[in-house]
C-alpha cells in the first residue's frame, strides 16, 4: 500500500534538508533532492521499526478527550 506524505525541504549550505510534515520526528538530509527522498524513506522505516520495538515493552494505549 502506498501512502503519500508531504516532504517539506530547504537548502542549507548546499545540503537538502527536510522532514515529513505528516510524521513528527522524521528528518533527514541529502546532497540533492533524490538523495534526500531516499534518506527520508529510510528515516521513516527506522522510526516505524523503532516504534514497533518500543511497543513490546509493556506499553499501553488509552484514549483521552481534549477540549479544543
mmCIF file of the N, C-alpha and C atoms, coordinates in Angstrom:
data_MODEL
# 
_entry.id   MODEL 
# 
loop_
_atom_site.group_PDB 
_atom_site.id 
_atom_site.type_symbol 
_atom_site.label_atom_id 
_atom_site.label_alt_id 
_atom_site.label_comp_id 
_atom_site.label_asym_id 
_atom_site.label_entity_id 
_atom_site.label_seq_id 
_atom_site.pdbx_PDB_ins_code 
_atom_site.Cartn_x 
_atom_site.Cartn_y 
_atom_site.Cartn_z 
_atom_site.occupancy 
_atom_site.B_iso_or_equiv 
_atom_site.pdbx_formal_charge 
_atom_site.auth_seq_id 
_atom_site.auth_comp_id 
_atom_site.auth_asym_id 
_atom_site.auth_atom_id 
_atom_site.pdbx_PDB_model_num 
ATOM 1   N N  . UNK A 1 1  ? 0.843   -1.169 0.000  1.00 0.00 ? 1  UNK A N  1 
ATOM 2   C CA . UNK A 1 1  ? 0.000   0.000  0.000  1.00 0.00 ? 1  UNK A CA 1 
ATOM 3   C C  . UNK A 1 1  ? 0.892   1.237  0.000  1.00 0.00 ? 1  UNK A C  1 
ATOM 4   N N  . UNK A 1 2  ? 0.581   2.183  -0.855 1.00 0.00 ? 2  UNK A N  1 
ATOM 5   C CA . UNK A 1 2  ? 1.306   3.443  -0.912 1.00 0.00 ? 2  UNK A CA 1 
ATOM 6   C C  . UNK A 1 2  ? 0.516   4.525  -0.192 1.00 0.00 ? 2  UNK A C  1 
ATOM 7   N N  . UNK A 1 3  ? 1.202   5.314  0.606  1.00 0.00 ? 3  UNK A N  1 
ATOM 8   C CA . UNK A 1 3  ? 0.608   6.456  1.288  1.00 0.00 ? 3  UNK A CA 1 
ATOM 9   C C  . UNK A 1 3  ? 1.438   7.670  0.928  1.00 0.00 ? 3  UNK A C  1 
ATOM 10  N N  . UNK A 1 4  ? 0.800   8.759  0.546  1.00 0.00 ? 4  UNK A N  1 
ATOM 11  C CA . UNK A 1 4  ? 1.510   9.992  0.235  1.00 0.00 ? 4  UNK A CA 1 
ATOM 12  C C  . UNK A 1 4  ? 1.744   10.800 1.496  1.00 0.00 ? 4  UNK A C  1 
ATOM 13  N N  . UNK A 1 5  ? 2.969   11.279 1.670  1.00 0.00 ? 5  UNK A N  1 
ATOM 14  C CA . UNK A 1 5  ? 3.326   12.159 2.770  1.00 0.00 ? 5  UNK A CA 1 
ATOM 15  C C  . UNK A 1 5  ? 3.841   13.470 2.183  1.00 0.00 ? 5  UNK A C  1 
ATOM 16  N N  . UNK A 1 6  ? 3.719   14.540 2.933  1.00 0.00 ? 6  UNK A N  1 
ATOM 17  C CA . UNK A 1 6  ? 4.245   15.832 2.492  1.00 0.00 ? 6  UNK A CA 1 
ATOM 18  C C  . UNK A 1 6  ? 5.666   15.988 3.016  1.00 0.00 ? 6  UNK A C  1 
ATOM 19  N N  . UNK A 1 7  ? 6.610   16.161 2.094  1.00 0.00 ? 7  UNK A N  1 
ATOM 20  C CA . UNK A 1 7  ? 8.008   16.389 2.439  1.00 0.00 ? 7  UNK A CA 1 
ATOM 21  C C  . UNK A 1 7  ? 8.293   17.883 2.331  1.00 0.00 ? 7  UNK A C  1 
ATOM 22  N N  . UNK A 1 8  ? 8.588   18.511 3.447  1.00 0.00 ? 8  UNK A N  1 
ATOM 23  C CA . UNK A 1 8  ? 8.998   19.915 3.441  1.00 0.00 ? 8  UNK A CA 1 
ATOM 24  C C  . UNK A 1 8  ? 10.522  19.925 3.449  1.00 0.00 ? 8  UNK A C  1 
ATOM 25  N N  . UNK A 1 9  ? 11.125  20.673 2.519  1.00 0.00 ? 9  UNK A N  1 
ATOM 26  C CA . UNK A 1 9  ? 12.585  20.690 2.470  1.00 0.00 ? 9  UNK A CA 1 
ATOM 27  C C  . UNK A 1 9  ? 13.091  22.086 2.149  1.00 0.00 ? 9  UNK A C  1 
ATOM 28  N N  . UNK A 1 10 ? 14.366  22.304 2.449  1.00 0.00 ? 10 UNK A N  1 
ATOM 29  C CA . UNK A 1 10 ? 15.029  23.566 2.171  1.00 0.00 ? 10 UNK A CA 1 
ATOM 30  C C  . UNK A 1 10 ? 16.501  23.256 1.907  1.00 0.00 ? 10 UNK A C  1 
ATOM 31  N N  . UNK A 1 11 ? 17.200  24.220 1.344  1.00 0.00 ? 11 UNK A N  1 
ATOM 32  C CA . UNK A 1 11 ? 18.623  24.047 1.054  1.00 0.00 ? 11 UNK A CA 1 
ATOM 33  C C  . UNK A 1 11 ? 19.415  24.916 2.017  1.00 0.00 ? 11 UNK A C  1 
ATOM 34  N N  . UNK A 1 12 ? 20.366  24.287 2.685  1.00 0.00 ? 12 UNK A N  1 
ATOM 35  C CA . UNK A 1 12 ? 21.203  24.984 3.664  1.00 0.00 ? 12 UNK A CA 1 
ATOM 36  C C  . UNK A 1 12 ? 22.639  24.503 3.484  1.00 0.00 ? 12 UNK A C  1 
ATOM 37  N N  . UNK A 1 13 ? 23.543  25.418 3.184  1.00 0.00 ? 13 UNK A N  1 
ATOM 38  C CA . UNK A 1 13 ? 24.956  25.069 2.973  1.00 0.00 ? 13 UNK A CA 1 
ATOM 39  C C  . UNK A 1 13 ? 25.107  23.947 1.950  1.00 0.00 ? 13 UNK A C  1 
ATOM 40  N N  . UNK A 1 14 ? 24.384  24.050 0.839  1.00 0.00 ? 14 UNK A N  1 
ATOM 41  C CA . UNK A 1 14 ? 24.430  23.076 -0.269 1.00 0.00 ? 14 UNK A CA 1 
ATOM 42  C C  . UNK A 1 14 ? 23.877  21.696 0.093  1.00 0.00 ? 14 UNK A C  1 
ATOM 43  N N  . UNK A 1 15 ? 23.171  21.568 1.215  1.00 0.00 ? 15 UNK A N  1 
ATOM 44  C CA . UNK A 1 15 ? 22.510  20.322 1.592  1.00 0.00 ? 15 UNK A CA 1 
ATOM 45  C C  . UNK A 1 15 ? 21.007  20.490 1.503  1.00 0.00 ? 15 UNK A C  1 
ATOM 46  N N  . UNK A 1 16 ? 20.334  19.479 1.018  1.00 0.00 ? 16 UNK A N  1 
ATOM 47  C CA . UNK A 1 16 ? 18.875  19.444 1.028  1.00 0.00 ? 16 UNK A CA 1 
ATOM 48  C C  . UNK A 1 16 ? 18.466  18.833 2.372  1.00 0.00 ? 16 UNK A C  1 
ATOM 49  N N  . UNK A 1 17 ? 17.730  19.584 3.160  1.00 0.00 ? 17 UNK A N  1 
ATOM 50  C CA . UNK A 1 17 ? 17.315  19.155 4.489  1.00 0.00 ? 17 UNK A CA 1 
ATOM 51  C C  . UNK A 1 17 ? 15.795  19.139 4.508  1.00 0.00 ? 17 UNK A C  1 
ATOM 52  N N  . UNK A 1 18 ? 15.207  18.109 5.093  1.00 0.00 ? 18 UNK A N  1 
ATOM 53  C CA . UNK A 1 18 ? 13.753  18.054 5.091  1.00 0.00 ? 18 UNK A CA 1 
ATOM 54  C C  . UNK A 1 18 ? 13.179  17.190 6.185  1.00 0.00 ? 18 UNK A C  1 
ATOM 55  N N  . UNK A 1 19 ? 11.860  17.276 6.288  1.00 0.00 ? 19 UNK A N  1 
ATOM 56  C CA . UNK A 1 19 ? 11.141  16.448 7.244  1.00 0.00 ? 19 UNK A CA 1 
ATOM 57  C C  . UNK A 1 19 ? 9.756   16.140 6.693  1.00 0.00 ? 19 UNK A C  1 
ATOM 58  N N  . UNK A 1 20 ? 9.173   15.068 7.193  1.00 0.00 ? 20 UNK A N  1 
ATOM 59  C CA . UNK A 1 20 ? 7.813   14.710 6.808  1.00 0.00 ? 20 UNK A CA 1 
ATOM 60  C C  . UNK A 1 20 ? 6.859   15.499 7.686  1.00 0.00 ? 20 UNK A C  1 
ATOM 61  N N  . UNK A 1 21 ? 6.062   16.353 7.076  1.00 0.00 ? 21 UNK A N  1 
ATOM 62  C CA . UNK A 1 21 ? 5.135   17.186 7.837  1.00 0.00 ? 21 UNK A CA 1 
ATOM 63  C C  . UNK A 1 21 ? 4.057   16.352 8.516  1.00 0.00 ? 21 UNK A C  1 
ATOM 64  N N  . UNK A 1 22 ? 3.747   15.199 7.968  1.00 0.00 ? 22 UNK A N  1 
ATOM 65  C CA . UNK A 1 22 ? 2.677   14.356 8.497  1.00 0.00 ? 22 UNK A CA 1 
ATOM 66  C C  . UNK A 1 22 ? 3.156   13.367 9.555  1.00 0.00 ? 22 UNK A C  1 
ATOM 67  N N  . UNK A 1 23 ? 4.466   13.259 9.745  1.00 0.00 ? 23 UNK A N  1 
ATOM 68  C CA . UNK A 1 23 ? 5.013   12.289 10.695 1.00 0.00 ? 23 UNK A CA 1 
ATOM 69  C C  . UNK A 1 23 ? 6.071   13.001 11.546 1.00 0.00 ? 23 UNK A C  1 
ATOM 70  N N  . UNK A 1 24 ? 5.705   13.462 12.727 1.00 0.00 ? 24 UNK A N  1 
ATOM 71  C CA . UNK A 1 24 ? 6.658   14.186 13.565 1.00 0.00 ? 24 UNK A CA 1 
ATOM 72  C C  . UNK A 1 24 ? 7.912   13.358 13.862 1.00 0.00 ? 24 UNK A C  1 
ATOM 73  N N  . UNK A 1 25 ? 9.056   14.001 13.802 1.00 0.00 ? 25 UNK A N  1 
ATOM 74  C CA . UNK A 1 25 ? 10.304  13.350 14.158 1.00 0.00 ? 25 UNK A CA 1 
ATOM 75  C C  . UNK A 1 25 ? 11.057  12.705 13.014 1.00 0.00 ? 25 UNK A C  1 
ATOM 76  N N  . UNK A 1 26 ? 10.507  12.739 11.800 1.00 0.00 ? 26 UNK A N  1 
ATOM 77  C CA . UNK A 1 26 ? 11.202  12.130 10.667 1.00 0.00 ? 26 UNK A CA 1 
ATOM 78  C C  . UNK A 1 26 ? 11.901  13.234 9.874  1.00 0.00 ? 26 UNK A C  1 
ATOM 79  N N  . UNK A 1 27 ? 13.222  13.363 10.098 1.00 0.00 ? 27 UNK A N  1 
ATOM 80  C CA . UNK A 1 27 ? 14.065  14.358 9.442  1.00 0.00 ? 27 UNK A CA 1 
ATOM 81  C C  . UNK A 1 27 ? 15.202  13.638 8.734  1.00 0.00 ? 27 UNK A C  1 
ATOM 82  N N  . UNK A 1 28 ? 15.735  14.270 7.683  1.00 0.00 ? 28 UNK A N  1 
ATOM 83  C CA . UNK A 1 28 ? 16.929  13.740 7.041  1.00 0.00 ? 28 UNK A CA 1 
ATOM 84  C C  . UNK A 1 28 ? 17.545  14.823 6.169  1.00 0.00 ? 28 UNK A C  1 
ATOM 85  N N  . UNK A 1 29 ? 18.602  14.440 5.453  1.00 0.00 ? 29 UNK A N  1 
ATOM 86  C CA . UNK A 1 29 ? 19.277  15.357 4.547  1.00 0.00 ? 29 UNK A CA 1 
ATOM 87  C C  . UNK A 1 29 ? 19.891  14.583 3.404  1.00 0.00 ? 29 UNK A C  1 
ATOM 88  N N  . UNK A 1 30 ? 20.303  15.290 2.357  1.00 0.00 ? 30 UNK A N  1 
ATOM 89  C CA . UNK A 1 30 ? 20.951  14.668 1.216  1.00 0.00 ? 30 UNK A CA 1 
ATOM 90  C C  . UNK A 1 30 ? 21.672  15.712 0.392  1.00 0.00 ? 30 UNK A C  1 
ATOM 91  N N  . UNK A 1 31 ? 22.547  15.249 -0.467 1.00 0.00 ? 31 UNK A N  1 
ATOM 92  C CA . UNK A 1 31 ? 23.287  16.169 -1.327 1.00 0.00 ? 31 UNK A CA 1 
ATOM 93  C C  . UNK A 1 31 ? 22.427  16.709 -2.463 1.00 0.00 ? 31 UNK A C  1 
ATOM 94  N N  . UNK A 1 32 ? 21.314  16.038 -2.753 1.00 0.00 ? 32 UNK A N  1 
ATOM 95  C CA . UNK A 1 32 ? 20.361  16.507 -3.762 1.00 0.00 ? 32 UNK A CA 1 
ATOM 96  C C  . UNK A 1 32 ? 18.972  16.024 -3.352 1.00 0.00 ? 32 UNK A C  1 
ATOM 97  N N  . UNK A 1 33 ? 17.959  16.437 -4.101 1.00 0.00 ? 33 UNK A N  1 
ATOM 98  C CA . UNK A 1 33 ? 16.584  16.101 -3.725 1.00 0.00 ? 33 UNK A CA 1 
ATOM 99  C C  . UNK A 1 33 ? 16.336  14.599 -3.777 1.00 0.00 ? 33 UNK A C  1 
ATOM 100 N N  . UNK A 1 34 ? 16.871  13.929 -4.782 1.00 0.00 ? 34 UNK A N  1 
ATOM 101 C CA . UNK A 1 34 ? 16.670  12.482 -4.881 1.00 0.00 ? 34 UNK A CA 1 
ATOM 102 C C  . UNK A 1 34 ? 17.269  11.762 -3.671 1.00 0.00 ? 34 UNK A C  1 
ATOM 103 N N  . UNK A 1 35 ? 18.477  12.163 -3.263 1.00 0.00 ? 35 UNK A N  1 
ATOM 104 C CA . UNK A 1 35 ? 19.109  11.528 -2.107 1.00 0.00 ? 35 UNK A CA 1 
ATOM 105 C C  . UNK A 1 35 ? 18.328  11.832 -0.824 1.00 0.00 ? 35 UNK A C  1 
ATOM 106 N N  . UNK A 1 36 ? 17.831  13.068 -0.698 1.00 0.00 ? 36 UNK A N  1 
ATOM 107 C CA . UNK A 1 36 ? 17.008  13.409 0.463  1.00 0.00 ? 36 UNK A CA 1 
ATOM 108 C C  . UNK A 1 36 ? 15.771  12.515 0.508  1.00 0.00 ? 36 UNK A C  1 
ATOM 109 N N  . UNK A 1 37 ? 15.110  12.325 -0.632 1.00 0.00 ? 37 UNK A N  1 
ATOM 110 C CA . UNK A 1 37 ? 13.916  11.482 -0.664 1.00 0.00 ? 37 UNK A CA 1 
ATOM 111 C C  . UNK A 1 37 ? 14.240  10.046 -0.253 1.00 0.00 ? 37 UNK A C  1 
ATOM 112 N N  . UNK A 1 38 ? 15.362  9.510  -0.713 1.00 0.00 ? 38 UNK A N  1 
ATOM 113 C CA . UNK A 1 38 ? 15.761  8.160  -0.321 1.00 0.00 ? 38 UNK A CA 1 
ATOM 114 C C  . UNK A 1 38 ? 16.058  8.093  1.176  1.00 0.00 ? 38 UNK A C  1 
ATOM 115 N N  . UNK A 1 39 ? 16.766  9.106  1.679  1.00 0.00 ? 39 UNK A N  1 
ATOM 116 C CA . UNK A 1 39 ? 17.135  9.122  3.099  1.00 0.00 ? 39 UNK A CA 1 
ATOM 117 C C  . UNK A 1 39 ? 15.923  9.326  3.997  1.00 0.00 ? 39 UNK A C  1 
ATOM 118 N N  . UNK A 1 40 ? 14.956  10.116 3.562  1.00 0.00 ? 40 UNK A N  1 
ATOM 119 C CA . UNK A 1 40 ? 13.765  10.358 4.378  1.00 0.00 ? 40 UNK A CA 1 
ATOM 120 C C  . UNK A 1 40 ? 12.933  9.077  4.466  1.00 0.00 ? 40 UNK A C  1 
ATOM 121 N N  . UNK A 1 41 ? 12.923  8.293  3.391  1.00 0.00 ? 41 UNK A N  1 
ATOM 122 C CA . UNK A 1 41 ? 12.236  6.994  3.437  1.00 0.00 ? 41 UNK A CA 1 
ATOM 123 C C  . UNK A 1 41 ? 12.912  6.077  4.446  1.00 0.00 ? 41 UNK A C  1 
ATOM 124 N N  . UNK A 1 42 ? 14.256  6.048  4.429  1.00 0.00 ? 42 UNK A N  1 
ATOM 125 C CA . UNK A 1 42 ? 14.998  5.236  5.392  1.00 0.00 ? 42 UNK A CA 1 
ATOM 126 C C  . UNK A 1 42 ? 14.695  5.687  6.821  1.00 0.00 ? 42 UNK A C  1 
ATOM 127 N N  . UNK A 1 43 ? 14.666  7.007  7.042  1.00 0.00 ? 43 UNK A N  1 
ATOM 128 C CA . UNK A 1 43 ? 14.368  7.531  8.379  1.00 0.00 ? 43 UNK A CA 1 
ATOM 129 C C  . UNK A 1 43 ? 12.968  7.124  8.817  1.00 0.00 ? 43 UNK A C  1 
ATOM 130 N N  . UNK A 1 44 ? 12.014  7.170  7.892  1.00 0.00 ? 44 UNK A N  1 
ATOM 131 C CA . UNK A 1 44 ? 10.637  6.761  8.199  1.00 0.00 ? 44 UNK A CA 1 
ATOM 132 C C  . UNK A 1 44 ? 10.599  5.286  8.599  1.00 0.00 ? 44 UNK A C  1 
ATOM 133 N N  . UNK A 1 45 ? 11.257  4.439  7.803  1.00 0.00 ? 45 UNK A N  1 
ATOM 134 C CA . UNK A 1 45 ? 11.255  2.999  8.107  1.00 0.00 ? 45 UNK A CA 1 
ATOM 135 C C  . UNK A 1 45 ? 11.946  2.707  9.439  1.00 0.00 ? 45 UNK A C  1 
ATOM 136 N N  . UNK A 1 46 ? 13.024  3.436  9.750  1.00 0.00 ? 46 UNK A N  1 
ATOM 137 C CA . UNK A 1 46 ? 13.698  3.238  11.035 1.00 0.00 ? 46 UNK A CA 1 
ATOM 138 C C  . UNK A 1 46 ? 12.791  3.647  12.194 1.00 0.00 ? 46 UNK A C  1 
ATOM 139 N N  . UNK A 1 47 ? 12.044  4.739  12.017 1.00 0.00 ? 47 UNK A N  1 
ATOM 140 C CA . UNK A 1 47 ? 11.154  5.175  13.084 1.00 0.00 ? 47 UNK A CA 1 
ATOM 141 C C  . UNK A 1 47 ? 10.032  4.164  13.291 1.00 0.00 ? 47 UNK A C  1 
ATOM 142 N N  . UNK A 1 48 ? 9.469   3.655  12.208 1.00 0.00 ? 48 UNK A N  1 
ATOM 143 C CA . UNK A 1 48 ? 8.398   2.663  12.317 1.00 0.00 ? 48 UNK A CA 1 
ATOM 144 C C  . UNK A 1 48 ? 8.906   1.407  13.021 1.00 0.00 ? 48 UNK A C  1 
ATOM 145 N N  . UNK A 1 49 ? 10.065  0.929  12.648 1.00 0.00 ? 49 UNK A N  1 
ATOM 146 C CA . UNK A 1 49 ? 10.586  -0.286 13.290 1.00 0.00 ? 49 UNK A CA 1 
ATOM 147 C C  . UNK A 1 49 ? 10.939  -0.010 14.745 1.00 0.00 ? 49 UNK A C  1 
ATOM 148 N N  . UNK A 1 50 ? 11.391  1.189  15.061 1.00 0.00 ? 50 UNK A N  1 
ATOM 149 C CA . UNK A 1 50 ? 11.680  1.563  16.445 1.00 0.00 ? 50 UNK A CA 1 
ATOM 150 C C  . UNK A 1 50 ? 10.395  1.604  17.266 1.00 0.00 ? 50 UNK A C  1 
ATOM 151 N N  . UNK A 1 51 ? 9.316   2.156  16.692 1.00 0.00 ? 51 UNK A N  1 
ATOM 152 C CA . UNK A 1 51 ? 8.031   2.208  17.386 1.00 0.00 ? 51 UNK A CA 1 
ATOM 153 C C  . UNK A 1 51 ? 7.509   0.809  17.684 1.00 0.00 ? 51 UNK A C  1 
ATOM 154 N N  . UNK A 1 52 ? 7.690   -0.118 16.748 1.00 0.00 ? 52 UNK A N  1 
ATOM 155 C CA . UNK A 1 52 ? 7.241   -1.491 16.963 1.00 0.00 ? 52 UNK A CA 1 
ATOM 156 C C  . UNK A 1 52 ? 8.027   -2.143 18.087 1.00 0.00 ? 52 UNK A C  1 
ATOM 157 N N  . UNK A 1 53 ? 9.330   -1.867 18.154 1.00 0.00 ? 53 UNK A N  1 
ATOM 158 C CA . UNK A 1 53 ? 10.154  -2.435 19.229 1.00 0.00 ? 53 UNK A CA 1 
ATOM 159 C C  . UNK A 1 53 ? 9.761   -1.833 20.567 1.00 0.00 ? 53 UNK A C  1 
ATOM 160 N N  . UNK A 1 54 ? 9.496   -0.529 20.592 1.00 0.00 ? 54 UNK A N  1 
ATOM 161 C CA . UNK A 1 54 ? 9.101   0.132  21.841 1.00 0.00 ? 54 UNK A CA 1 
ATOM 162 C C  . UNK A 1 54 ? 7.766   -0.387 22.356 1.00 0.00 ? 54 UNK A C  1 
ATOM 163 N N  . UNK A 1 55 ? 6.857   -0.742 21.455 1.00 0.00 ? 55 UNK A N  1 
ATOM 164 C CA . UNK A 1 55 ? 5.538   -1.181 21.889 1.00 0.00 ? 55 UNK A CA 1 
ATOM 165 C C  . UNK A 1 55 ? 5.587   -2.550 22.575 1.00 0.00 ? 55 UNK A C  1 
ATOM 166 N N  . UNK A 1 56 ? 6.681   -3.271 22.402 1.00 0.00 ? 56 UNK A N  1 
ATOM 167 C CA . UNK A 1 56 ? 6.810   -4.571 23.044 1.00 0.00 ? 56 UNK A CA 1 
ATOM 168 C C  . UNK A 1 56 ? 7.229   -4.450 24.514 1.00 0.00 ? 56 UNK A C  1 
ATOM 169 N N  . UNK A 1 57 ? 7.458   -3.228 24.991 1.00 0.00 ? 57 UNK A N  1 
ATOM 170 C CA . UNK A 1 57 ? 7.945   -3.018 26.356 1.00 0.00 ? 57 UNK A CA 1 
ATOM 171 C C  . UNK A 1 57 ? 6.784   -2.684 27.287 1.00 0.00 ? 57 UNK A C  1 
ATOM 172 N N  . UNK A 1 58 ? 5.786   -3.544 27.371 1.00 0.00 ? 58 UNK A N  1 
ATOM 173 C CA . UNK A 1 58 ? 4.665   -3.361 28.293 1.00 0.00 ? 58 UNK A CA 1 
ATOM 174 C C  . UNK A 1 58 ? 3.977   -2.012 28.192 1.00 0.00 ? 58 UNK A C  1 
ATOM 175 N N  . UNK A 1 59 ? 4.005   -1.377 27.046 1.00 0.00 ? 59 UNK A N  1 
ATOM 176 C CA . UNK A 1 59 ? 3.316   -0.083 26.935 1.00 0.00 ? 59 UNK A CA 1 
ATOM 177 C C  . UNK A 1 59 ? 1.834   -0.322 26.704 1.00 0.00 ? 59 UNK A C  1 
ATOM 178 N N  . UNK A 1 60 ? 1.049   0.669  27.069 1.00 0.00 ? 60 UNK A N  1 
ATOM 179 C CA . UNK A 1 60 ? -0.383  0.589  26.888 1.00 0.00 ? 60 UNK A CA 1 
ATOM 180 C C  . UNK A 1 60 ? -0.869  1.866  26.219 1.00 0.00 ? 60 UNK A C  1 
ATOM 181 N N  . UNK A 1 61 ? -2.014  1.788  25.583 1.00 0.00 ? 61 UNK A N  1 
ATOM 182 C CA . UNK A 1 61 ? -2.601  2.931  24.894 1.00 0.00 ? 61 UNK A CA 1 
ATOM 183 C C  . UNK A 1 61 ? -4.000  3.140  25.432 1.00 0.00 ? 61 UNK A C  1 
ATOM 184 N N  . UNK A 1 62 ? -4.335  4.393  25.675 1.00 0.00 ? 62 UNK A N  1 
ATOM 185 C CA . UNK A 1 62 ? -5.685  4.731  26.099 1.00 0.00 ? 62 UNK A CA 1 
ATOM 186 C C  . UNK A 1 62 ? -6.109  6.006  25.381 1.00 0.00 ? 62 UNK A C  1 
ATOM 187 N N  . UNK A 1 63 ? -7.378  6.229  25.289 1.00 0.00 ? 63 UNK A N  1 
ATOM 188 C CA . UNK A 1 63 ? -7.903  7.440  24.669 1.00 0.00 ? 63 UNK A CA 1 
ATOM 189 C C  . UNK A 1 63 ? -8.134  8.500  25.726 1.00 0.00 ? 63 UNK A C  1 
ATOM 190 N N  . UNK A 1 64 ? -7.887  9.748  25.366 1.00 0.00 ? 64 UNK A N  1 
ATOM 191 C CA . UNK A 1 64 ? -8.209  10.878 26.254 1.00 0.00 ? 64 UNK A CA 1 
ATOM 192 C C  . UNK A 1 64 ? -8.980  11.900 25.439 1.00 0.00 ? 64 UNK A C  1 
ATOM 193 N N  . UNK A 1 65 ? -9.789  12.696 26.125 1.00 0.00 ? 65 UNK A N  1 
ATOM 194 C CA . UNK A 1 65 ? -10.533 13.763 25.469 1.00 0.00 ? 65 UNK A CA 1 
ATOM 195 C C  . UNK A 1 65 ? -9.887  15.089 25.789 1.00 0.00 ? 65 UNK A C  1 
ATOM 196 N N  . UNK A 1 66 ? -9.717  15.926 24.763 1.00 0.00 ? 66 UNK A N  1 
ATOM 197 C CA . UNK A 1 66 ? -9.129  17.245 24.936 1.00 0.00 ? 66 UNK A CA 1 
ATOM 198 C C  . UNK A 1 66 ? -10.068 18.246 24.280 1.00 0.00 ? 66 UNK A C  1 
ATOM 199 N N  . UNK A 1 67 ? -10.475 19.233 25.023 1.00 0.00 ? 67 UNK A N  1 
ATOM 200 C CA . UNK A 1 67 ? -11.338 20.274 24.503 1.00 0.00 ? 67 UNK A CA 1 
ATOM 201 C C  . UNK A 1 67 ? -10.505 21.261 23.703 1.00 0.00 ? 67 UNK A C  1 
ATOM 202 N N  . UNK A 1 68 ? -10.814 21.412 22.411 1.00 0.00 ? 68 UNK A N  1 
ATOM 203 C CA . UNK A 1 68 ? -10.048 22.332 21.570 1.00 0.00 ? 68 UNK A CA 1 
ATOM 204 C C  . UNK A 1 68 ? -10.929 23.430 21.027 1.00 0.00 ? 68 UNK A C  1 
# 
